[in-house]
Every structure is written in structure tokens, then in C-alpha cells.
Amino acid sequence: MKTIRRLIYREAVAAVAFVTLGFLALFFFFDMVDELRWVGRTGVDGYQVSHALLFVALSIPSHLYELLPITVLIGTIFVMARFAQSSEFTIMRTSGLGPWRALRTLLVLGCAFVLLTFAVGDYMAPATDRLAQLVKARHLGQLTSGATGAWLKERQGEHSVAVNVRALSPDGGMRNVRVFEFDSDGRVASTIQAASGEFGPKGWELRDVKRSVFLRRGEAQASVERLQEASFHWPTHISSDMVSASLLKPDRMATIDLFQYIRHLESNGQSAQKYEIEFWRKVFYPLSCLVMVVLSLPFAYLHFRSGGIAGYVFGGVMAGISFFLLNNVFGYAGNLQNWSPWLTAAAPGIIYSLLSLAAFGWLVLRR
């Protein structure tokens, strides 16, 4: 039985690796074509082809994380269908490989792919994606999001603070920082405008600062004190990761960073629905590899001698694409309809688990 397990593992890993390399090569080509439009926009010393190649190469781990469940499904379907076509799986069954033992064998393989997907999505992809953004920012300019940049909120005692960071500079600093402080009655207490700033251990070090302090003496009298300083230390618990999270896509963040950012948003009374959904997707997405290997097992019990394997592989491709689309649809719908975040993230995996178990019961146990 150990020999059979090694054969299945070896063939499945080789097939999944081959399919993954094919998809990554395709994405590399499309990304490179898309990046060529930025080449030369900032002059001869700016963004060049070598920088575009580096940016696309650093984006590969993010694509790998997204593709792994799909390539696991296609690769294992190909292997199982080929075993059935060559009658190798029939020989395995006569050698004692029953349905439940075959399922257990594939689940062990699926657990290995789960660990790989988690490691790529939680450690490799966030780090390389951040490097890719810094490469692009260093040669194209600043890293920003939308027309106004990142907006964050923080409570400081009885006062609340709204912070706007227009962009991050290539060296990791901030540009065009605005801070609005409100008192317990919701009235503006002070404003800060800074041309640039840096993250410190106990706050932000702002430069070229213009401050306006609103002083109230009773209900009828008020005055504004305007100050201009070369540098100013502003105490805050908002870290560089939180600002980056507001500027970067949440699916590019590590699980622990998402969790900390969600806690920050909730503690300041901000909506964290989108980030909660993405957090639970990061939790459940690697587990979809288990669903995919179970979905591939019934293909080993199909009876055909010649031809037809391409059709089954095409069916696997369609199933993988439909899972990817369903995952995105549930994410957007859950964010719009305020569905439970964990249920929104788990629903596609639950649906495909039921489909795979139904196919396993119909094709394997009842035949």
C-alpha cells in the first residue's frame, strides 16, 4: 500500500506542478504586456523594462496563491482520469485500495497543499507584493489609492482623530498628511497639515507643519491660533502597516495584519465588513485544496478505455474557474448585503464540499 500511495503522490504532485507552471507562465505574459504601458513614462532614468520584469516576477507568489486550489483540482483530475483510462486504478482497487482508503490518501495529499497555500498566501505573497509596490513607487513616483489616499480614524481619550495620508513615498515615508482632531462634542479642536512625515516608535515625525488650534471661551467666543513649525511629533498608535493596509488591497495582507487592522477599525467605530470577509477568506481559502482533491476522486471510478480524458480535464478547468468566480461573487455580495463574514467566506467551500461528497457517494459508494 505504501507503493501505491507513493505512486499517487508522485504523479499528482508532478501534474499539479506542471499545470501551475503553465498558468503562471500565462499570467506572467499577460502581466508583462500590461506593465509595458508604464515603461518610459518617467524618462530614461525612470521605469524601464528591467523594472517591469522585476515587478511582474514579484507578483508571481500572489498569482500562485490564487491559482493553487484550481491547479490542484486540474492536476489531480488528470491523474485520476489517467489511472482509470489505463486501468491502473482498477489494479489498485484489487490490491486493496478501497474507496475510503483512497479518500484518506488524497486527503493527506490535500493537507500538504493546504500548508503550501497557507505559507504562500500568508508569508511569501504579502512580502513580495509589498516589494513590488515599492519597486513601482520608486521609479514611477508615490504609492496612493484613489483621489484622496488613505483615511484612518483613532480615539485619543475623549477626543477622536481623523487622519488622511495622501500617499506613501518610495522610501516608506508619508506625503501630504492631514490630521483633524475633534472634541467630545464633535467640534473641530485642531488641524495639522504636513508636507511629509515618517513613522516612529511612539508616533509620527511630521515635517513642514502647519497647525491650527481652535480655542473656545464659552459658547460665544472662539479664536484660532495658527502655528507653523519645521517639525512636529504627533503621538499616535497608527502604524505603518495600518496605513499600508488602507492603500493596498486587503487580499494582499497577511492574516495577522488583517486581524490587527480589523481590531483597530472596530475600536474606532469604523466598518470592518470588507476586511472581516477577507480575513475569513484567508482562513478558509487554503482549505479549498482539500475540497478539490475530494472532487477529483470520482474521476478515478469512471469507466473508459480510450479518449475522453481531455473532456474530463476541461471539466476540471471549468469547475476550478467556477469556484474562483463563486468565491469572488460571494465576497462582493456579502460586503454589499452585510452577510456574516465567516459564512460569506466559507459558503463556496461548503457548496463544493457537498458537491464533491455527493459525487463521491454516487459514483463510488453506490456503484
PyMOL commands that set and color helices and strands:
alter all, ss='L'
color gray80, all
select helices_A, chain A and resi 2-38+49-58+60-85+88-94+99-140+240-247+250-252+255-267+273-284+288-301+309-337+341-365
alter helices_A, ss='H'
color red, helices_A
select strands_A, chain A and resi 150-156+159-168+174-182+188-200+203-217+221-234
alter strands_A, ss='S'
color yellow, strands_A
deselect
rebuild
show_as cartoon
